[in-house]
Structures are given as C-alpha cells and as structure tokens.
Amino acid sequence: MNADDRDQTCRDFAEAVNMTASTLEKWLDTDDSRAVGQKDGGHESTGHASGRRIVGLLHTKKADLGDDDLAHMRKVVGYVHRHLAQRPSGDITDTPWRYSLMNWGHDPLHR
C-alpha cells in the first residue's frame, strides 16, 4: 500500500471511529455490548471482537500499522458507513442498531 492510501485509510478510520479507546473498552465490558451482533458459533459477536481490535489499533502508532491492521481499519470504515445508512426512525438511544455501531467504535449520538 502506498503512503497516500495508508494516510487516507487512517483519516477515514479516524472519522468513522468517534469513540476513544477507553470509552470503547468500557462499552465492550457491558451486557448491552455483548448482547448485540452476529455470533459465528462462538460466544462473541463479530462486532464485539472487532471492537477489541479497534481498541488496540487506537493505541498503535501510525508507523507501526501493518497491512492486516489497515485492512481491518478499512473493514471498520465500510461497516460504519453501511450501518449508518440503515438508521431506524425514532429514538435510537437504547437500540440494538446503536449498540452494534458502538461495538465498531462509532456512537451515532456522539458529536
């Protein structure tokens, strides 16, 4: 990946992930966080596992990001954009839709 693509991926990720590492880590410890998302045969949903990886990425220096890290960052950006386009009507405060997004590091109520 060239430097421009790497920089763009980092910018897109920073825009999509609007929760801090500590806020996301606290959220992932809640029952609401563990209750949402698609589970692939295990006990943890795909989004919850992604959230744990996002916490690590937020603590990683840009220069230390590997190709797998950048690929996951692009996956996060894609998920957040797709999920935001499916926003339900009404109050989203306590909805599985919001909780799922939060597992991926994006709180739609955060400005």
C-alpha positions as CSV (number, residue, x, y, z in Angstrom):
1,M,0.0,0.0,0.0
2,N,1.4,3.4,-0.9
3,A,1.8,6.2,1.5
4,D,-1.3,8.1,0.2
5,D,-3.6,5.1,0.5
6,R,-2.2,4.5,4.0
7,D,-2.9,8.1,5.0
8,Q,-6.4,8.0,3.5
9,T,-7.2,4.8,5.4
10,C,-6.0,6.4,8.7
11,R,-8.1,9.5,8.0
12,D,-11.2,7.5,7.1
13,F,-10.8,5.4,10.2
14,A,-10.3,8.4,12.5
15,E,-13.5,9.9,11.1
16,A,-15.6,6.7,11.4
17,V,-14.3,5.7,14.9
18,N,-15.6,8.5,17.2
19,M,-15.1,6.7,20.5
20,T,-11.9,6.9,22.5
21,A,-10.1,3.7,23.3
22,S,-11.0,4.0,27.0
23,T,-14.7,4.7,26.2
24,L,-14.9,1.8,23.8
25,E,-13.1,-0.5,26.2
26,K,-15.7,0.4,29.0
27,W,-18.5,-0.1,26.5
28,L,-17.3,-3.6,25.5
29,D,-17.5,-4.7,29.1
30,T,-21.2,-4.0,29.3
31,D,-24.0,-6.6,28.9
32,D,-25.6,-4.4,26.2
33,S,-22.4,-4.6,24.1
34,R,-22.2,-8.4,24.4
35,A,-25.9,-8.9,23.6
36,V,-25.9,-7.5,20.1
37,G,-24.3,-8.6,16.8
38,Q,-23.9,-11.8,14.8
39,K,-22.2,-14.6,16.5
40,D,-20.3,-17.1,14.4
41,G,-20.7,-20.2,16.5
42,G,-18.8,-18.7,19.4
43,H,-19.8,-16.6,22.4
44,E,-18.5,-13.3,21.0
45,S,-20.1,-11.4,18.1
46,T,-18.1,-10.3,15.1
47,G,-18.6,-6.6,16.1
48,H,-17.5,-7.2,19.7
49,A,-14.3,-8.9,18.5
50,S,-13.8,-6.0,16.1
51,G,-14.2,-3.6,19.0
52,R,-11.4,-5.2,20.9
53,R,-9.2,-5.0,17.9
54,I,-10.1,-1.3,17.4
55,V,-9.0,-0.6,20.9
56,G,-5.6,-2.0,20.0
57,L,-5.5,0.0,16.8
58,L,-6.3,3.2,18.6
59,H,-3.2,2.6,20.8
60,T,-1.0,1.8,17.8
61,K,1.2,4.4,16.2
62,K,0.5,5.0,12.5
63,A,4.0,4.0,11.6
64,D,3.6,0.6,13.3
65,L,0.4,-0.3,11.5
66,G,0.7,-3.4,9.4
67,D,-1.2,-4.5,6.3
68,D,-3.6,-6.6,8.4
69,D,-4.3,-3.6,10.6
70,L,-5.0,-1.3,7.6
71,A,-7.3,-3.9,6.1
72,H,-9.3,-4.1,9.4
73,M,-9.4,-0.3,9.5
74,R,-11.0,-0.3,6.0
75,K,-13.4,-3.0,7.1
76,V,-14.5,-0.8,10.1
77,V,-15.0,2.2,7.9
78,G,-17.1,0.2,5.5
79,Y,-19.2,-1.3,8.3
80,V,-19.8,2.1,9.9
81,H,-20.9,3.7,6.6
82,R,-23.2,0.8,5.7
83,H,-24.8,0.7,9.1
84,L,-25.3,4.4,9.3
85,A,-27.3,4.2,6.1
86,Q,-29.7,1.8,7.8
87,R,-30.6,4.2,10.6
88,P,-34.0,3.4,12.0
89,S,-36.6,6.0,12.6
90,G,-37.3,7.4,16.1
91,D,-35.2,7.5,19.2
92,I,-32.1,5.4,18.7
93,T,-30.7,5.8,22.2
94,D,-31.3,2.3,23.5
95,T,-31.4,0.3,20.3
96,P,-29.5,-2.7,19.0
97,W,-28.7,-0.6,15.9
98,R,-26.8,1.9,18.0
99,Y,-25.2,-0.7,20.3
100,S,-23.9,-2.6,17.2
101,L,-22.3,0.5,15.8
102,M,-20.8,1.2,19.2
103,N,-19.1,-2.2,19.1
104,W,-17.4,-1.0,16.0
105,G,-16.2,2.2,17.7
106,H,-18.9,4.6,16.4
107,D,-21.5,6.2,18.7
108,P,-24.1,7.9,16.5
109,L,-25.1,10.1,19.4
110,H,-21.6,11.4,19.8
111,R,-21.0,14.8,18.1
